[in-house]
Amino acid sequence: MTKYIIRRLLQTIPVLIGVTILVFSLMHLVPGDAAKIIAGEGASDQTVENIRERLGLNDPLYVQYGTFVGNAVQGDLGSSIRSGRPVMDEIGARFWVTFELAFYSTIVAVFLGLIAGIISAVRHYTLTDVTVMIIALFGLSMPNFWFGLLLIQWFAIGNWMPESLEFLKMRPSGWGDDWRQVVLPVLTLGTGGAAIIARMTRSSMLEVIGQDYIRTARAKGLTERIVVYRHALKNALIPVVTVVGLEFGGFLGGAVLTETIFAINGMGRLTIDAIRTRDFPMVQGTVLVISVLFVVVNLLVDVSYRYLNKRIDLN
Amino acid sequence: MSEETVNHPVTAKKVNPQLESFKQFWRRLAKNRAALIGGIMILFFVIMAFLGPWIISTFTDWEPNKTSVANKLQGPSAEHWFGTDSFGRDIFTRIVFGMKLTLYVGFLSVFVGGIVGVILGIVSGYYGGKVDTIIMRLMDVLLAFPGILLALAIVAVLGGSLTNVIIAVGIFSVPAFARIVRGSTLSVKKLEYIDAVRALGASDFRIIFKHILPNVMSPIIVQASLRIATAILTGAGLAFLGLGAQPPAPEWGAMLNEGRQYMYEAGHVALFPGLMIVVVVLAFNIFGDGVRDALDPKMKK
């Protein structure tokens, strides 16, 4: 196990190097002159030159990359071109908002997805199963930003939980202090993931239920409840763990759309605003932070998957 | 990879093995209800995308970009089936004209990403060794950007336009193809007949295109149809953020974004484009699920 963790850790090094190179390249892949674009139209040559100097764009590429990585490791991602504040400070203020949004959404997705998937598997090929799977297929096919808009509309028209619509007000930072304000964004982001987890749980459960040891358990005279929940579910959940990790990461990225709809001041909105205003250091910073976090999550998922699987092997 | 396609029965009759497996593919596909329903829906959308605008401009005086302030934000009626938007434009007409854009994003991006991904996957699986390591690490890097983030970063660099969305979503699709094709190539490569062909002096190029590619086709087709669904959603998301097709293009994601401000007074403006995205994406998902069941007997329960 330790050996596996070390090997897996070593494997992430080239990935992280690749990620930094790609993020670093963002500014250099811009068609035309990045400094000119940042300066805006009609800027004087002197202004453009100043920006170029400040971003170190006159140095050779490998020096620029070295500086970029060296600074990033020390938590310095440069300064925003628009606000002049350090990128890391701006991200720090918003990081937990997005993290929380993704985290709660994961819980909702796992909760809804597991229930739906288990019901579907236990009653496979019944009307219930078909209905649940059709709903899941819709959940999978729905743009979540559209679903979010519909939720806002329904809640507003039905006048349900007016507090949940408080979200539409811009918040300087962080969540409101009322849990009801979290409901709509979390539902918006979590539903698509729930559909994926439901489908995954169902097929994984069906595969396990078909196996010999489940027949043995049934033959022993155990009740169906114990067979399903104690024997089948435990093993069926292992592949689901992988998806849950991926979903959490996907939510971190997908938060861009949800945060835009609900005017949440998280990292997603920060990224979008930075893209709109061509604030390249800020774009680089948010993209780098989210992807490094995703790499770490994937690492944890792989290790826990291995751990769970190993226990099975030993049994 | 199914055994059947690989070891299909060779009778004394002279048969073209590729044609046979192609026929077999269609037979199995036609038997699968989900694949059939999804396929018919997709066909309908494709026809609508190309004939719809022509029918509308020939037989009616509806135009996708004709504004009429007097008629703005009207609900659905006999005159305006899906109502009108904030500029008084007919939403139904815009949706019909926008169908082509949605399918463009779906098909073109997956086509571009698929070709690159398939080549990388086959090369990686076939040659193995250092080439494999480098290609797969590269794919890992692309996969390290969760969800829409990679496409977003690419559009951030290139600037917002329909073409750039297609490029971005295409790059976003590459790793999925590369991984799946690599896996299938590895298992096909081990089969004896590949050794036999090689012993007969076939070149790598010939082995790859003549023998490996046809045998990894089914996972590619499954992946492509599911990927088109994702691509349409991602493209619509980028357009919704204002980074895709620019107004007044009747792109559904962009229409949703325009309708967003009128959620309370005129919900239909955002309702219909969203509903259309759901239906089209649903068709590709149903088709993909069906194709997977039809082509991969292992997955069948």
Interface residues (C-beta under 8 A of the other chain):
Chain A: P14 V15 G18 V19 L22 V23 L26 L29 V30 P31 H124 L137 F138 L140 S141 M142 P143 F145 W146 L149 L150 I152 Q153 A156 S203 L206 E207 G210 L246 G249 G250 F251 L252 G253 G254 V256 L257 T260 I261 T271 I272 A274 I275 R276 V283 V287 I290 S291 F294 V295 N298
Chain B: R137 L138 D140 V141 A144 F145 P146 G147 I148 L149 L152 A153 V155 A156 V157 L158 G159 A229 L233 A236 G237 F240 L241 G242 L243 G253 L256 R260 M263 Y264 G267 A270 L271 G274 I277 V278 V281 L282 N285 I286 D289 M299 K301
